[in-house]
Amino acid sequence: MEKYISSFFIQVSTDNLTIYLLEAILSHLALSCALLLATLTAVRWYIRDSYKVDGFSQKHVFITGCDSGFGNLLARQLDGKGFHVMAACLTEKGAADLTTAASPRLKTLMLNVTDSASIRRAVEFVSKEVGERGLWGLVNNAGRSVPIGPTDWMQLEDFTKVLDVNLIGVIEVTLQFLPLLKKAHGRVVNTASILGRLSLTGGGYCLSKWGVEAFSDSLRRDMQHFGIKVSIIEPGFFKTGVTSLDLIEADQRRLWTRLPQDVKDSYGDTYLDDYVKAQGFSMGILCSPDISKVTRCMEHALTARFPRTRYGAGWDAKFFWIPLSYLPSFVSDFVINALLPLPKDKRHV
């Protein structure tokens, strides 16, 4: 009897061990298959992402905001690759400096994106350059940042100054150039920002970039039927004219000076200095000098056979701001509030 019971328990133990081993093998097999599938997907995406269009020397690209920063570097970058670049500048000096730095193939022209007549003149210039070939690429890069600051420091015209350049200008330029883009089944590359995902400050800048995101999404869906591809560039913080602390701080002091006394009192006498100091500290840490991280994204959107819909440019955008934008609002509110000082008359609710 004891021998029978012992044999029974040995058999049960053996069966349990067999089941355990089978489960372990199957679970590891499933994990291995999942990892293999993920690896193959990543490799396929990388290979597909690396395919380029050909005939760079036959393609024309029009770029706005080429006096400095992203637009200036992109114009020189594409010129070096053989593209026919038409670089729009706001100032004569910006155009002259770029002409000196590029090949004779690159053409410059003056453009104010808030002036409809100036945009029409640019369309006429580009039409003569591209002929029946059409326009391969439109890069909407022109922009401004100031005024930015707390919302109750603003007046309506402070919003419109920025929206007219960063959003309405983008829309009007795009609408005017669409017939030329349709001819070439070309590309539209719109410069937004991580501030088009997270509103870090008051003023028109964040509003304009949210608008660029929405406009680009609707444009992409509408134009895909005509062979036009639309990409959005979402840079993090970079050292350009838009993020110039001297410019931003001078404008914020202008805003503070015109505030009614009761509004100043609600913030406290030292608030402006505290705000400027905190802003300078944050920008000093966040702003990258390597703007080629952004122009490489722009170039890929123009040269890839399968351009991406969105490009996060910069490590802060990819690994901090964009992930933060997906978290609950109370988390992003806490993080953003931690970057700036509190007003004197804050209310705990």
C-alpha positions in Angstrom: 0.0 0.0 0.0 2.8 2.4 0.9 4.5 1.6 -2.3 1.3 2.4 -4.3 0.8 5.7 -2.5 4.4 6.6 -3.1 4.2 5.8 -6.8 1.0 7.9 -7.0 2.6 11.0 -5.5 5.7 10.5 -7.7 3.4 10.4 -10.8 1.5 13.5 -9.7 4.7 15.4 -9.1 6.0 14.3 -12.5 2.8 15.4 -14.2 2.9 18.8 -12.4 6.6 19.3 -13.4 5.7 18.4 -17.0 2.8 20.9 -17.0 5.1 23.6 -15.5 7.8 23.0 -18.1 5.3 23.1 -20.9 3.9 26.4 -19.6 7.4 27.8 -19.2 8.3 26.8 -22.7 5.1 28.1 -24.2 5.3 31.4 -22.3 9.0 31.9 -23.3 8.0 31.0 -26.9 5.3 33.6 -26.9 7.7 36.1 -25.4 10.4 35.2 -28.0 7.9 35.5 -30.8 6.7 38.9 -29.5 10.3 40.1 -29.3 11.1 38.8 -32.7 8.0 40.5 -34.2 8.9 43.8 -32.5 12.5 43.6 -33.8 11.4 42.8 -37.4 8.9 45.7 -37.2 11.6 48.1 -36.0 14.0 46.9 -38.7 11.3 47.2 -41.4 10.4 50.7 -40.2 14.1 51.8 -40.2 14.6 50.5 -43.7 11.4 52.1 -45.0 12.3 55.4 -43.2 15.6 55.5 -45.0 14.2 55.4 -48.5 14.8 58.6 -50.4 13.2 60.3 -53.4 15.6 60.9 -56.3 16.3 63.9 -58.5 17.1 66.5 -55.9 18.6 68.7 -58.6 15.2 68.8 -60.3 13.3 69.9 -57.2 12.4 73.3 -56.0 11.8 74.2 -52.3 10.5 77.4 -50.9 11.3 78.3 -47.3 10.0 81.2 -45.1 11.9 82.8 -42.3 15.5 82.4 -43.6 17.1 85.4 -42.0 18.5 83.2 -39.2 17.8 80.0 -37.2 16.2 76.9 -38.6 15.2 78.5 -42.0 18.7 79.8 -42.6 20.4 76.5 -41.8 17.9 74.5 -43.8 18.3 76.7 -46.9 22.1 76.1 -46.8 21.7 72.4 -46.1 19.3 71.8 -49.0 21.4 74.0 -51.3 24.4 71.8 -50.5 22.3 68.7 -51.5 21.5 70.2 -54.9 18.0 71.4 -54.4 16.8 74.7 -56.1 16.2 76.7 -52.9 14.1 79.8 -52.8 14.7 81.4 -49.4 12.3 84.1 -48.1 13.8 86.7 -45.7 12.2 89.5 -43.8 15.3 91.8 -44.0 17.7 92.9 -46.7 20.6 92.0 -44.5 19.3 88.5 -43.9 18.9 87.9 -47.6 22.4 89.4 -48.4 24.1 87.3 -45.7 22.4 84.1 -46.9 23.3 84.8 -50.6 27.0 85.2 -49.6 26.9 81.8 -47.6 25.2 79.7 -50.4 25.8 78.7 -54.0 24.6 80.8 -56.9 21.8 78.3 -57.3 20.0 79.5 -54.2 17.7 82.5 -54.7 16.5 84.9 -52.0 13.5 87.1 -51.9 11.8 89.4 -49.5 8.6 88.2 -47.7 6.4 89.5 -45.0 3.9 86.7 -44.2 1.5 89.2 -42.7 1.2 91.1 -45.9 -1.0 89.5 -48.6 0.6 91.6 -51.4 4.0 90.4 -50.3 2.8 86.8 -50.4 1.4 87.2 -53.9 4.7 88.7 -55.2 6.5 85.6 -53.7 4.1 83.3 -55.5 4.8 85.1 -58.8 8.5 84.8 -58.2 8.3 81.1 -57.4 6.0 80.4 -60.3 8.6 81.7 -62.8 11.3 79.7 -61.2 9.5 76.3 -61.1 7.6 76.5 -64.4 5.5 73.5 -65.2 7.5 71.3 -62.9 5.7 72.8 -59.9 6.9 73.3 -56.3 8.3 70.2 -54.5 8.5 71.7 -51.0 7.0 74.4 -48.9 8.5 75.0 -45.5 6.5 77.3 -43.3 9.2 78.4 -40.8 8.7 82.1 -40.2 7.7 82.9 -36.7 7.9 85.2 -33.6 7.5 84.5 -29.9 6.9 87.9 -28.1 4.8 89.0 -26.4 4.7 86.0 -24.0 4.0 86.0 -20.3 1.1 85.7 -17.8 -2.3 86.0 -19.6 -3.6 89.0 -17.6 -0.5 91.0 -18.7 -1.8 90.8 -22.3 -4.1 92.9 -24.5 -5.8 91.7 -27.6 -3.3 93.1 -29.9 -0.5 91.2 -28.1 -2.2 87.9 -29.2 -2.9 89.1 -32.8 0.8 90.2 -33.3 1.9 86.6 -32.9 -1.1 84.8 -34.4 -0.8 86.9 -37.6 2.7 85.6 -38.2 2.7 82.1 -36.7 -0.8 80.9 -37.8 -2.6 83.2 -40.2 0.7 83.7 -42.1 1.2 79.9 -42.4 -2.4 79.5 -43.6 -2.3 82.2 -46.2 1.1 81.2 -47.6 0.0 77.6 -47.8 -3.2 78.4 -49.6 -1.4 80.6 -52.1 1.2 77.9 -52.9 -1.1 74.9 -53.1 -1.7 75.1 -56.9 2.1 74.9 -57.4 2.4 72.0 -54.9 -0.3 70.1 -56.6 1.6 70.2 -59.9 4.6 68.5 -58.3 2.7 66.3 -55.8 4.9 68.0 -53.3 5.5 68.4 -49.6 4.3 70.9 -46.9 6.5 71.1 -43.8 5.0 73.2 -41.0 7.1 74.3 -38.0 5.0 73.9 -34.9 6.5 73.3 -31.4 6.1 71.2 -28.3 4.2 74.3 -27.1 1.6 73.1 -29.6 1.1 70.2 -27.3 1.6 71.9 -23.9 0.8 75.5 -23.2 3.6 76.6 -20.9 2.9 80.4 -21.0 0.4 83.0 -21.8 0.3 85.1 -25.0 -0.2 84.1 -28.6 2.7 81.7 -29.1 1.2 78.6 -27.7 -2.2 79.3 -29.3 -0.5 79.8 -32.7 1.3 76.5 -32.5 -1.8 74.6 -31.4 -3.4 76.2 -34.4 -0.6 75.0 -36.7 -1.0 71.5 -35.5 -4.7 71.5 -36.2 -4.3 73.2 -39.6 -1.6 70.7 -40.6 -3.8 67.7 -39.6 -6.8 68.9 -41.7 -4.5 69.9 -44.6 -2.8 66.5 -44.6 -6.1 64.7 -44.8 -7.5 66.9 -47.5 -4.4 67.0 -49.7 -3.5 63.3 -49.6 -5.9 62.8 -52.4 -3.7 65.0 -54.6 -0.4 63.4 -53.7 0.7 66.1 -51.3 2.2 65.0 -48.0 2.2 67.2 -44.9 4.6 66.9 -42.0 4.7 68.7 -38.7 8.0 69.6 -36.9 7.7 69.8 -33.1 11.0 71.3 -31.8 11.8 71.4 -28.1 13.9 74.3 -26.8 16.7 75.6 -29.1 18.9 78.7 -29.1 17.4 80.8 -31.9 16.0 84.3 -32.3 12.6 83.1 -31.1 14.1 82.1 -27.7 16.4 85.1 -27.3 16.2 86.0 -23.6 17.2 89.6 -24.2 14.2 90.0 -26.6 11.7 88.2 -24.3 12.8 89.9 -21.1 12.7 93.4 -22.6 9.2 92.8 -23.9 8.1 91.4 -20.5 9.4 94.5 -18.8 7.4 96.5 -21.3 4.3 94.5 -20.4 4.9 95.0 -16.7 5.3 98.7 -17.0 1.9 99.3 -18.6 0.0 97.1 -16.1 -2.5 98.8 -13.8 -1.3 99.1 -10.2 -3.8 96.7 -8.8 -2.6 93.9 -11.1 1.0 94.6 -10.2 0.0 94.5 -6.5 -1.6 91.1 -7.0 1.7 89.7 -8.2 4.0 91.5 -5.8 6.8 93.9 -6.3 9.5 91.3 -6.9 7.4 89.1 -9.2 8.8 90.3 -12.5 12.4 89.9 -11.4 11.6 86.5 -10.0 9.9 85.5 -13.2 12.7 86.7 -15.4 15.3 84.9 -13.2 13.3 81.6 -13.2 12.7 81.9 -17.0 16.4 82.5 -17.6 17.4 79.5 -15.4 15.0 77.2 -17.2 15.9 78.3 -20.7 19.6 78.1 -19.9 19.2 74.4 -19.0 16.7 73.5 -21.8 17.9 75.4 -24.8 20.1 73.4 -27.1 22.6 75.2 -29.4 22.4 72.3 -32.0 19.6 73.5 -34.3 20.7 70.9 -36.9 18.5 68.4 -34.9 15.5 70.4 -36.2 16.7 70.9 -39.8 17.6 67.2 -40.2 13.9 66.5 -39.4 12.8 69.1 -42.0 15.2 67.6 -44.6 13.9 64.1 -44.0 10.3 65.4 -44.5 11.3 66.7 -47.9 13.6 63.9 -49.0 12.1 60.7 -47.6 9.9 58.6 -49.8 7.7 58.0 -46.8 7.9 61.1 -44.6 6.6 61.0 -41.1 3.5 62.9 -40.0 5.2 64.4 -36.9 8.8 64.9 -36.0 9.8 65.5 -32.4 13.1 67.4 -32.6 15.4 67.4 -29.6 15.9 65.1 -26.6 13.7 67.3 -24.4 10.8 67.1 -26.9 11.1 63.3 -27.4 11.7 62.2 -23.8 10.1 64.9 -21.7 7.6 67.3 -23.2 5.8 65.0 -25.6 5.4 62.2 -23.0 4.3 64.8 -20.5 1.6 66.0 -22.9 0.0 62.5 -22.7 -0.2 62.5 -18.9 -3.2 63.8 -16.9 -3.5 67.6 -16.8 -2.9 67.8 -13.1 0.6 66.2 -13.7 1.5 68.7 -16.4 0.1 71.6 -14.4 2.3 70.6 -11.4 5.4 70.4 -13.6 4.8 73.7 -15.4 3.9 75.6 -12.2 7.1 74.3 -10.6 9.1 76.2 -13.3 7.8 79.7 -12.4 7.3 81.7 -9.2 3.9 82.1 -7.6 2.1 85.5 -7.4 1.9 87.1 -4.0 -2.0 86.9 -3.9 -2.2 83.2 -4.8 -5.4 81.4 -3.7 -5.4 77.9 -2.4 -8.6 76.2 -3.7 
